[in-house]
Amino acid sequence: MDINMEKIKDNIDKAAEFTVKKTEEVVSYAKLNLKKTELKRKISASYKEIGEAIYLNSKDGEDISEKIEFLIKKIDDFNIEIAECNEALDNLKED
């Protein structure tokens, strides 16, 4: 029985490369999904702030237009980041 050590070594190298690549993909997925979750949390917090501002406005007549514009801009920016995460996840799926 002839054992080809070079072939065995090549197969081990290929398996190691594959494992490293898949591990990197899993880590990338996890990081992107974690980022999306954090962004969604920030969006929810911004919506809550808008609601509180509206309440204070109706109660005290406080001018909240600038605050609401600022919060809307933040929410839009967070949604852009979520879209970028989704695009990156789609790109990972294609590879």
Summary of the structure (lengths in Angstrom):
residues: 95
radius of gyration: 24.5
end to end distance: 39.5
largest distance: 90.6
contacts: 217
relative contact order: 0.11
helix: 91%
strand: 0%
